Amino acid sequence: MEVLELAKARYAAKKYDSNKRIPQETVDALKEVLRLSPSSINIQPWKFTFVQNKEVKSQLAAASLHNESKINEADLLVVFSVADDLEEFQHVVDTNLPDGLRNWYNSIKNEIPEEHLRVWLSKQVYITMGVALSAAVSLGLDSTPMEGIETDKYVEILGMTTYKPLFAIAFGYAAEDDYNRPEVTPKSRRELEDVVETI
Ligand SMILES: Cc1cc2nc3c(=O)[nH]c(=O)nc-3n(C[C@H](O)[C@H](O)[C@H](O)COP(=O)(O)O)c2cc1C
């Protein structure tokens, strides 16, 4: 499919076929695509937690508000987290970034309030949501991005210490009777001329 067709085909799935498994090579491709995501000064302040273990997935589902059934039905849940322990993350910066970029990060860190630094780091993780959703549809997967998760409970369930979840995405194959399929519920968007300016 060409890119516009893929954009029209992608939608937020609301009901999954719980009998369908994702091939391992597709899961592996998704992992690699996420690792290759871009970020400002190549800072990469993220952790992607792939959950296919049914028991852990169902614990996370129970901490996901109105998203519980989707997460239980979908084959894969990926939790997207941002560096939370900034001292610990400094080691990542020191060992991975070349001098120029490391100096850049260190000066940003010293110049802006910590709260703003954390917002900036989180923005970098959000870039990977777009990457993941586009990758999923081109890999033939349905997906659901979800901010409707209880992040504190996720931290406990996953035993996280240095990263903090921001959002999750369910991946799998939508149920035949998913009411949100675009052919049943057409996409709703603002008009092109209202959101795009051409100068
Ligand atoms: C950041 C973000 C958070 C979202 N959170 C949820 C969610 O918790 N549960 C859900 O079912 N859909 C969620 N969605 C899906 C949106 O409602 C959906 O993308 C939007 O209505 C456009 O519809 P479409 O993706 O089907 O084209 C979220 C989407 C984004 C981008």
The ligand as an SDF file (V2000), in Angstrom:
LIG
                    3D

 31 33  0  0  0  0  0  0  0  0999 V2000
   -1.8800   10.3670   22.6040 C   0  0  0  0  0  0  0  0  0  0  0  0
   -3.1020    9.5250   22.3210 C   0  0  0  0  0  0  0  0  0  0  0  0
   -3.7830    8.9080   23.3680 C   0  0  0  0  0  0  0  0  0  0  0  0
   -4.8950    8.0900   23.1110 C   0  0  0  0  0  0  0  0  0  0  0  0
   -5.4780    7.3820   24.1500 N   0  0  0  0  0  0  0  0  0  0  0  0
   -6.4400    6.4720   23.8530 C   0  0  0  0  0  0  0  0  0  0  0  0
   -6.9480    5.5860   24.8560 C   0  0  0  0  0  0  0  0  0  0  0  0
   -6.5440    5.6140   26.0220 O   0  0  0  0  0  0  0  0  0  0  0  0
   -7.8890    4.6610   24.4820 N   0  0  0  0  0  0  0  0  0  0  0  0
   -8.3520    4.5780   23.1860 C   0  0  0  0  0  0  0  0  0  0  0  0
   -9.1930    3.7090   22.9100 O   0  0  0  0  0  0  0  0  0  0  0  0
   -7.8980    5.3990   22.2200 N   0  0  0  0  0  0  0  0  0  0  0  0
   -6.9570    6.3330   22.5120 C   0  0  0  0  0  0  0  0  0  0  0  0
   -6.4360    7.1310   21.5170 N   0  0  0  0  0  0  0  0  0  0  0  0
   -6.9840    7.0330   20.1420 C   0  0  0  0  0  0  0  0  0  0  0  0
   -7.6180    8.3480   19.6390 C   0  0  0  0  0  0  0  0  0  0  0  0
   -8.8690    8.5450   20.2330 O   0  0  0  0  0  0  0  0  0  0  0  0
   -7.7100    8.2730   18.1210 C   0  0  0  0  0  0  0  0  0  0  0  0
   -6.4060    8.1760   17.5880 O   0  0  0  0  0  0  0  0  0  0  0  0
   -8.4210    9.5020   17.5100 C   0  0  0  0  0  0  0  0  0  0  0  0
   -9.7540    9.5570   17.9130 O   0  0  0  0  0  0  0  0  0  0  0  0
   -8.3560    9.4800   15.9770 C   0  0  0  0  0  0  0  0  0  0  0  0
   -8.9490    8.3020   15.4950 O   0  0  0  0  0  0  0  0  0  0  0  0
   -8.1440    7.2260   14.5950 P   0  0  0  0  0  0  0  0  0  0  0  0
   -6.8300    6.9780   15.2810 O   0  0  0  0  0  0  0  0  0  0  0  0
   -9.0250    6.0030   14.6230 O   0  0  0  0  0  0  0  0  0  0  0  0
   -7.9650    7.8020   13.2430 O   0  0  0  0  0  0  0  0  0  0  0  0
   -5.3490    7.9480   21.7750 C   0  0  0  0  0  0  0  0  0  0  0  0
   -4.6400    8.5860   20.7310 C   0  0  0  0  0  0  0  0  0  0  0  0
   -3.5320    9.3400   20.9850 C   0  0  0  0  0  0  0  0  0  0  0  0
   -2.7670    9.9290   19.8170 C   0  0  0  0  0  0  0  0  0  0  0  0
  1  2  1  0
  2  3  1  0
  2 30  2  0
  3  4  2  0
  4  5  1  0
  4 28  1  0
  5  6  2  0
  6  7  1  0
  6 13  1  0
  7  8  2  0
  7  9  1  0
  9 10  1  0
 10 11  2  0
 10 12  1  0
 12 13  2  0
 13 14  1  0
 14 15  1  0
 14 28  1  0
 15 16  1  0
 16 17  1  0
 16 18  1  0
 18 19  1  0
 18 20  1  0
 20 21  1  0
 20 22  1  0
 22 23  1  0
 23 24  1  0
 24 25  2  0
 24 26  1  0
 24 27  1  0
 28 29  2  0
 29 30  1  0
 30 31  1  0
M  END
$$$$
